[in-house]
Amino acid sequence: MEYIAYIENDYTDRFGIPRQSGLADVRSRIVFLPAYRNPDALRGIECYTHLWLLWHFDLDRAEGTWSPTVRPPKLGGNRRMGVFATRSPNRPNPIGLSSVRLMAVEKDDALGMVLYVAGADLQSGTMLYDIKPYLPYVDAYPDARGGFTDTTKEYALQVVCPDALLCKVPENKRAALSGVLKNDPRPAYQHDPERVYTLDFGENKVRFSVDGDVLTVQEIL
């Protein structure tokens, strides 16, 4: 298979990327490689609201590493499940699948047609194998069961960030950063309230701690 494009966004490091697509409204740009910049390849794509991205876990795991069982974050990192019953990146073939919201299709003088999407869970620079439209009449199953995820608690952290720190983040990126933080970027097995974590987000470094359900931003550089 050949790469067709790559993604650009504010996820400059693996730490902090949402564990599923759609959890944080971070904006991304999809840039096609020169061989795939024919505008005809995107004809009609603007008629869809969502897209599927098929991509390579090239930045998110060591090549050749996989395990038949994994510890899903949803289960606190304490229980093992079969790799094919999870969305772990440590798979036999490092292929990712994400659903994103299509925001715009624009022409760039240097890069040709580019796609702007929201909700991606890909690190910036990740290579894409394919893009397909999301079709509600066959891709949405309201009565589908979610396996072990049906029994796990959905929650969001309360984010406390003083205005004097938040103003260091570009205004158009503050809501996206809040969405990343409230989804708890920490590894599922870490719960030390004294520990300070550092999240790279765009050009900023965000240092925070978590005590119970409250995430407090300590510093933004």
N, C-alpha and C positions, 0 to 999 in steps of 0.2 A: 504494500500500500504506500501511497505517497501523501505527504502533507499538502494541504491546500491553502492553509492560512494560519495565522497566529493571533493571540488575543493580547490586548493591552489594557491594564487597569491599575488600581491602587494596591492590589495585593502583591507587594514586592517580595514577600516571604511567605513560606507555607503556614507559619503560625498565625492564627486568626482567621483563616479562610473558613467560611461557613461549611458545615459538614454536609449540606445538601444545597442544591440550587434553589433560588427563590426566597431564601431566608433573610437576605439583606439586599437592599435596593442599590447596590453598588453598580455604577455605570462602567461599561467596558466597550472597547472598540475592537472590531475584528478586521484585520488587514489581510488581504489575499496575497499569496505569493505571485510573482510576475506571470507564471504560466497560467494562472487562473483569474486574471484580472479582466477577462472579456466581460463587458457589461451585460451581454445577452444571457450569461449564466445566472444572473439575478433577476431576470425579467419576471415580474409578477410577485416577487417575494414581499413587496410592500403591502400586499393584500392580507398577509397573515399577521397575527398579533404575537405569536410565540413560535420559537424554533427549537429544534433538537440539535445539540452539538455533540459530535463524536470526536473524542480527543485522546491524546496520548499522555499517560501519567509519567511523562519524561522528567518532570521537575519534582515529582511528589513521592518518589520511591527509588530504591536502588534496583537497577536492572537485575533480573534473574531471581528476585526474592519473592517468594509467596509461601503461604502456609494453608493447609486444608482447613484449619480453624483459625478464627480471629476473635478479638475481644471488642465488640461494638461499643462505641462511646455511649450509645443510648442505654446500655445495660451497665453503665458505670465503669466499664473496662474490667469487670470482675468475672463475667461469664463468657464462655467460649461458644461460638456458633459456627456452623459451616460457612466457608468463604462464599459459597454460591447462594447462601441465604442472607447475605449482607452486601453492602456497597463499599466494602473495604478496598483501598487502592492496591493492597498486596494480593494481586490476582495472577493466575497463570499468564494471561495476556493483559498488559497494562492499558486497557481501554476504558475511558470514562464516557459517561452519558449524562448530559445536563439539559434541562429545559430552561430557556431564557425568554425574556420579553423583548420583542423587537421594538426599538424606539425610533430609529431613523435609518434611512439608506441615503448616503451622501457621496458625492464625487470629490475626491481629493486630487489636486493637480499632480502630485507626485506619486500617489499610491493607487490611483484609480478609484473604483467604487468600494466604499467601506460600510460596514454595518455597525450601528450603535445599539447595544443591548443592555438590559438590566437583569440583575439577579444571578449572574454567573458565579460559580464556585471554583473558578480556575485561577491559578497563579498567573500573574503577568508573564508573558513569553511562552505560555503553553501552546503547543502545536495542535492544530485541528486536522482531523482526517476527513470530516464531512459535515455538512449542514443540511438538515431536512426540516420541512415545515411540520409544526405541531397541528394535528388534525383532531379537533374535539370529538367528532363523531366516532372515532375509533381509538383515540389515545386516552380518553377519559372514561374511567369506570367508577362511578360514585359509590357503588356497593362493594368494591374490591376490599379484601382484607389486607391489613398491613403487617401481618406476622407479629413478631415480638414488639414492633413499634406501636401496635395498638394498645399495649399494656404499660407503656412507659409514660412518664409524666412530661407534659409539655409545659415549659415555663420560660419566663424571660426575666433576666436580672434587671433590677432597678439601677440605672446608670446615674451616678452623681459626678458632675464635672463643672467646676466653677467657670463662670463666664470668662474670667481672666485667662484661663487655659484654653477654653473652647475657641476663643477669638484667634488663636494661632493656626487654626485649621481653616482652609478656604471655605467661605460660606456655603458654596454649592456642594460641599462634601461632608458637612457636619451631620446631616440626617443619615447618610450612608454609614459614617463612622459609628454613630449611635446604634444603628441596626446591627453592626458587627459586634459591638461590645455587649449588647443586651442578650445576644445568643450564646454568651459565655465561651470565649475563645480558648479557655484552659483545657488541657488534657482531662479526660473524665476522671482520672484517678488522683488528681491533685486538688486538695481542698485546704491548703495551709493559708489562713487569713493573714499571716505575716509576710507571705511571699509577694514580691513585686515582680510583675511580668512586664515585658516590653513588646509592644506590637508595632511593626512597621506598616504604616498606612500612607501610601503615596510618598510625599516628601517629609512626612512627620513621623516621629517616634512617640508612641503613647505608652506611658508607664502607669500601671494600675494594679490594684489589689482587690480581692473579693472576700467579703465576710458575710457568710450566709447567702442571702439573695441580693445583696447590695454590692455593686461594683463601683469603686471610687477611683477616679482618675487622679493620679498623684502628680504627674508632670507631662507636658507635651513639648517636644522639641521640634 
